[in-house]
Structures are given as C-alpha cells and as structure tokens.
Amino acid sequence: MATEAKPAAPTEDPVKLAEFEARCDRGETIEPKDWMPEKYRRQLTRMMSQHAHSEVVGMLPEGNWITRAPNLRRKMCLIAKVQDEGGHGLYIYCGTETLGTDRAELIDQYLYGTAKYSSIFNYPTLTWADIGVIGWLVDGAAIVNQTMLAHASYGPYARAMIRICKEENFHKRQGYELCATLARGTPAQKAMVQDAVNRWWWPSLMMFGPHDTNSPHSADLLRWKVKQKSNDDLRQRFVNLTVPQAQAIGLTLPDPDLKLDQATGDWKFGEIDWSEFNAVIAGNGPMNRERIAARRKAHEEGAWVREAAAAYAAKHQPAAGQAA
C-alpha cells in the first residue's frame, strides 16, 4: 500500500535568507512585519508558546498553598506572585500571536494535543518550604535563562522579557528570603527547607534543557540570536550563582560531586538523571496528568466567560465604529 508523500518544505529565497541572517549577526531586532524564514517563525512559535504554557501551568503548584500560607504577609506575597505568572503567560501569548498563530489554537495544542511546557511544573509541592525553594531555585533558573532572552533577536519576545525579568527577580528574592527564614528557624523548619532543596535541585537543573549535543533546536536558535547562550552555559551560570547563596543560609545542595574548579571558578556538578527528565517530558512525571486535568477543567468551565466577552464585544462593535 503506497504511503502519502509529505509536502516538501518551502524553499526560502536565498538572497532574503542571507540578508536576514546578516541582520541577526549584526544584532538587529526582527519585528513582526519584517521578512523572516518560515523555520525561524516556527521555532519562535514553538519556543514562545511553550514558555507561555509554562507560566500558566506554573500557577498551579503555588496556588494550592495560598489558603495555607502561615500568615497574611506570606499570603499576600504568594497571591501577587501567582497573579504575576498569569500575566507573564498573557504577555508571551500576545507576542506569539504576532507570528501569525492565534492563542486559542496554541492553548488547544497544549490542553488537548502535544505542545509541551517546562518539566519543573510536574513536581508536587509537599510542604510550605517548597514555595520558598520554587521562588529561589525555579525562578532563579528562569531569570538566568530569561535575562538572555531579553536580548533575543525577535523584538516582541525580547521586550516582554524585560518586564517579566523584573517581576521574576522579585519572586526569587521573596523565595530566598522565605528559605533563609526557615533555615534559621527551628530544627524542624530547617529540616523541612533542606528536604525541599533536596527534591527541587535536580529538576531545577533540568529546566535548562538537554545537553547542547542532544538539543535539536539549539543550533538554529543560537545562529539566529534568539538564544544568546547554550543550555549548558546557562546551567553552569545558574550553579555558580546558587552555590554561594545556599552556603550563605546554611543549606546544602544534594550533589556529592559538587566542587569548585579553582582554575575556571566554576562549580563542577554531577551528572543529571536524563532518564527522569525524558520521562517527565513524555508525560510520565509525578503530576503531569493532574496538571493538565486542572488546566482543562478551568478552561472548559471558563468557556461561558469567553463567550460572554465575545458577545459583548460584538454587540458594541457597531457603536464603537459609529463613534469613531
């Protein structure tokens, strides 16, 4: 039985492609109306939509603790942080729409299709200390990555990162302060935060993605200046920043191979369990099914709000046109 042939990939105009890559090499900003290769558009759509999905799913692990925060100050900080994460997702969805894909399609892809989000959000938050460690380690890793994205070649993405990085920096400070408070608290509190660090350290390192040699998209993204640093370079920077922070508050990182290389100044660390990473990415992490189920439920139960907003906009559109 003959199989249907796949359509050939579009051939780019070599002159336009050379001009585009020269612009990227010069560090120029690419805007939505500028010519761009289809592969650049696809790669950005994939990368930005996954980032937006991650921000929205990232509200779930912490949102579960809003009602259980130990005091009003912590509750207010956590509410503000969860609201920020939702806003980050909206910023990036808006940026992705400038590439020609509607956000409704992107959301359907991740709720009912194959689109992915960051593996880190498929781990459970077992104790209050997890909230602090997420702020310190997870948001700390995000800042290392997103600071580089603030210089990305695609203008809407880079500009969104400027505001997002400011807010993520607040999230990291909030989480680190929470961890420091627990670390100098009772023995039980210090044990609780140390346990949280032990569980979140390795997943935080996985956030930067696979080794450069195993990353199928990194070469294009680096060539087109969407990414400024490789996965491994960013991971190393995160480790170098985090080890002294852990030492300052008396916590240890769960890696017996962690040691300072005096020649380079880098903290060398052990090998990541990539089998765990691949399992989580494939949908078999501790909370994959629960996270997607929660997002689907919220999306479906909120359908009436979207329908009402669309009806209201349609009702008032003629009046708005006449007024103009």
N, C-alpha and C positions, 0 to 999 in steps of 0.2 A: 504494500500500500504506500503510495507516494506521500511524502510529508510536504506540507505547505512551506514554501520558502519564506524566510524572514525578509522584510523590506530592507534594502540597503541603507546604511546610514548616509545622511545628506553630506555631500561634498562641499566643504567650505571654500569660499573664494580665497585663493592663496595670497592675493595682494591684501585683502582686508584682514586676513588672519595675521599676516606679518605686521601690518600696521597696529593691530590690536595688541599683539604680544610686545611690540616695541613700546606701546603706551604703558603696559604693565611693568616692563623693565625700567621705565623712567619714573615709576611710582605715581603715575597719573590716576585719577579717580574715574572709574567707569560709572556712568549714570544710566538710568533705565532706558532712555531713548537712544543711547549710543549703540552702534553695531557691536555685537558680541557673538562668539561661536556658540552654536547650539549646545555643545558639550559644557561650556562654561555656564550657560543658563541652567542646564540640567543639574550640574554639580552643585551650583549655588542653591537651587530649589530644594534639592535633597538635603543639603547641609543645614540651610536655614530653617526648613520645616522641621527637621529633627530637633534642632535647637529649641524652636518654639514649643514643640510637643513636650520636650523635657521640662521646660519652665512650668507648663500647665500641670503635668503629672507630678512635678516636684512639690506642688502644693499639698499633695495627699499625705505623705509621711509626717509632715509637721502639723497639718491641720487637725490630725487626730488628737494632738496634745493641747489645743487651745483651751478646752474646758478643764484640763488637768494641770495647767500651769500653777506653780506653787504660790504665786502672789500676783497682785494687779499689775505691777511693773512688767513682770515677765509675760503676762497675758497680752498686754498692750504691744510689747515688742514683737511677739510672735504673730499677732493679728496683722500688724503692719508689714511684717516680712512676707507672710502668705499673700497679702494683697499685692505687694511688690512683684512677687513671682508671676501672678496672673497678668499684671501689667507688662512684664517682660515678654510673655508669650504673645500678647497683642501687638506690641511694637514689632516683633520679628515677623508675625503673620502679615502685618501691613507691608513690611519690607519685601517679603516673599511674593506678595501679590503684584509688586512692580515688575516681577519677572514673567507675569502672564498667567499665573495659576491662582484660581480663586481659593480663599481659605477654606470654604466649605468642602471643596474637593480634598484639600490637604488633611483636614480633620477626619473625613471619612476614610482616608487611606490609613490613618493610624488607629482609628477605632475599629474598623472592620476589614482592614487589609493587611499590608505587610510593612508599612512605614514603622521605623524604629524611633526610640528615644533613649536617653542616657541610661545605661545599665544600672547606675547607682541607685536609681529610684525604685528598684525592685527588691530592696532590702527592707526588713521591718524596723520600726523604731520601738524598741523593747522597754526603754526607760527614759526618764526625763533627761538624763545625761546625753542621750542620743541627739537631742535637739541642739545642745551646745556643740557636740562634735560635728554634726552636719554643718553648722554655721562655720566652724573653724576649718575643718578639713574639706568638706564638699564644696562650700562656697569659696574657700581658699584656692582649691584646684580650678574652679570656674574662673576666678579672677586671673590666674596665670594664663589661662587659655584666652579669655575674652579681652584682656589688655592687648594681646597681639591682634585680635580681630578688629579692634578699634582702628587699626591701620590697614584693614583689608582693602583690596582694590575696588570692591563694589560699594559705592557711596551710601546707599540706604542702610546696608548692613553695618558699615563702619560707624555711621552716625548714631544708629540705635545703640551700639555698644558703649558709646561714651556715657550716656545716662545710666545704662544698665550697670556698667562697671562701678560707677559711684555708689549705686544702691547696694551692689554686691559687697563692696568694701565695708559698708555699714553692717551688712549681715555677718561678715566674717568677724568684725570687731565684737559684735553682740555675742556670737557663739564662743569666741575665745574668752571673753570676759566671764561667760557662764561656766566654761570649763575651769578657768582659774579659780572661780569662787568655790566650785565643788572640790577642786584639788586641794584647797587649803581648809576644807571643812572637816567633818567628822571622818573617822576611818571608813565608815560605810559609804559616805559620799565620794571619798577619793576612790574607793574600790569600784563604785558604780561608774565613774567617769573613765577610769582606766579600762574597765571592761568594754565600754563603748568605743574607746580608741582602738582596742584590740580588734573589734569587729568591723570598724569602718576604715581602717588604714589601707588594707589591700584593695578593697573596692574603690577607694579614692584614687589610688594609683592607676587602676584600670580605666578611670574616666578619660584619660588622655588617648585611649585607643591602643591598638596593637603596635608592636614594634614597627618601625618605618619600613622594614623589608617585607612585612606582612600586611601593609596598609594599601589597599588597591586604589585609593583616591588621592593619597598624599602628593604624589609626583605632580599631578595636574594642578592641584590647589596651591602648591608651592611655586610652580612655574608661573601661574597667573597671579601670584601675590595675594590670593585670598587668605592663605595661611602664611605667616611670616617665619615660623619656626616649626621644626618637625615634632612629631609626637614624643619621641624620646628626649629631645632637647627641652621641651616644656615639662615633661615629667621630672627630669633632673632638676630643673629650676624649682619646681614645687617642693621636692625633697630637701633641697638646700635651704629653702626658706623655712620649712616646717620643723626640721630637727631642732634648731635653736629655740624655737617657740615652745616645743614640748619640754626641752630642758629647763626653760625659764619657769615653768609652773610645776616642775617635778613629776612629769608623766613620761612614760617610756613608750617607744614605738615598737610594735611586735615583730621585730626583724633581727634575728641573731647575727645576720651578715652585715648589718648597718655599721659602717666605719668611715672615718674621714680620710680621704686621699690627700695627704699633705702636699703633693706635687701640683694637683689641679685645684684643690679647695673644694672639690665635690664630695658629697656624702654618697658613698657606694652602697647599694642596697641589693637585697636578694632577688631571686627570680620570681616573677609574678606567676600565679597559677592560671595560665591561659585557658585551661580546660573549664575552669569555673566561669571565666569571662565569656567564653563561647557558649556555654550552657545558658547563661543569663540572657545573652543577646538572642539566642534561639528561642527564647520564651519559656525557659525552664528554671528561672530563678525563684527565690523564696516567695516573691509576691507578684510575679508577672500577671497571673490571671486575676488576682484581686484588684490590682491597679487598673487594668483595662476594664474590668467589670464595673468598677466605681465610676470611671470616666464615661463609659457607655450609658450607665444609669442616669448620671447627671445630664448628659447630652440629650437623651430621649425625654426625660422629664421636663427639660427646659425648652422643648420644641414649641410649646404654646407661647413662650415669651418671644422667640424669634418670629413666629407667625404674626403675633400682635404688633411687633415693631415694624414688620414689613407692611402690614395693613395700614398702620398709622402713617407711615411714610408715603404709601401710595395715595392715601386719602388727601394728604396735604400737599402733594407734589404740584397739582394744577394751581392751587392758590399761591404757592411759592413762585411758580413761573409767571403768574399774572403780576405779582408784586414786583418782580424783577423788571 
